[in-house]
Amino acid sequence: MTVRDGNGWKRCDLGHRHWGRFGAAGLLVAAPENGSAGRAADGSGGGAADDSGGGAADGTGGGWFILLHERNHWVSYGGTWGPPGGARDSHESAVTAALREAAEECGIRPEAVTLNGVFSDDHGGWAYQTVLATAPAPFRVVADRDEAAAVAWVPVDEVERLRLHPAFAGQWPALRKALAPLTLIVDAANVVGSRPDGWWGDRAGAAARLRDDLAGLAARGVSELPDSAGAPALDTWFPRIVMVLEGAAARAADDGAASGGRLDVVRAKGSGDDEIAALAARLGGRRLVVTADRELRERCLAAGAAVAGPRWLLAELEDGPAS
C-alpha cells in the first residue's frame, strides 16, 4: 500500500479537473444543539438518537449544527467553507479516507462520531463521496493551519450564508435532507414468521439466526431503502438496528454476533407490539419499522415512523456483504 498515492489531479468524463487520482472523500458531522442525540433504545443513553434536539426529524430544521472548515487561501477554492476532506489513496475506502482527512485537518477522533451513510457525487470516472456522521453534541476541534484557516460548528440554517465551496454548495440541499440518522425497528416475531425455516420448532434458534443476520447488515450497511422510508438516496445507509423480542424467542438476546455497537436487542417487558410502538414514538431521527402486522403498522405510522414489510428486509439480508 502506498501512502498518499492519491495526491494528484484527474479529469473526469465531463472534462473537469479534480483533486484526487482515485477520487476524494470528506466527513460531514452533524450534532444537535442541546447535546441529546445519544439516547439508547431503552432510554439509558448511547443508542439511537433522541428527537429532543429540535428541528425536523430529517435534519432539515433548526437545532442542528454541522462541522465545516474554511480552506486556506493557497489551496484551490481558498476562502470557501466545506467539510474536511481530500484525496483518497488507492487502498482506502471512502469511509477510511474521510476519517483520516477529518483527523488530519480538524483533529476529529473516529470514535467521536457515528457513521450514518455515504453520499456520492459521481462525475464519471471520478467521484467525491461525503461520509455522513453524527455526534451526541458539538465537540472541541482544532484547525490544521496547513490546509484550514478556521473550523467551526455552523447552525444548519446559517450554512448558506457562508461562502461555500462550489461542489459542497451544489450538494448541500441533498446532504441536509440526509443528516438525521436512521433507526430500523424490527418486529422479530413477524420477520421470523415470514421465513420458511422451521421457526415454529425452535423460536429462540430462529430469532438467534435473524439476530446474527441483522448484526451483519448493521456492520455493512443498507444499499437501498424502501420507498416508504421517504429518505434520500445514498450509496449506503448505516442504520442502528433495534430488534424487539418477546416470549420464548427472548433468549436470543443473551449473546450474538458483533455489530460494531449498531445492533440493540430489546426484550419486550410485555407485548412486543406495545414495545415497538413505544420505540417508534420515542426514538428520534428517521425510524423505519419492519413488520407486516396491519394494526402495528397503523400505530407506528401514527407515531411518525415509516413502515416496511419483511420482504424488503429479507432481500437486504440475502444480498450478503457489500463488495
Secondary structure, DSSP 8 states (H G I E B T S, - for coil): --TTTT-SEEE-TTS-EEE-TT-EEEEEEEEETTS-TT--TTSSSSSS-BGGG-S-TTS-SSSEEEEEEEE-TTSTTTT-EE-SEEE--TT--HHHHHHHHHHHHH---GGG-EEEEEEEEE-SS-EEEEEEEE-SS-------TTTEEEEEEEEGGGGGGS-B-HHHHHHHHHHHHT-S-EEEEEEHHHHHHTS-S-GGG-HHHHHHHHHHHHHHHHHH-BS---GGG-----SEE--EEEEEE-GGGGGGGS-----TT-EEEEE-SS-HHHHHHHHHHHB-SEEEEE---HHHHHHHHHTT-EEE-HHHHHHHHHH-S--
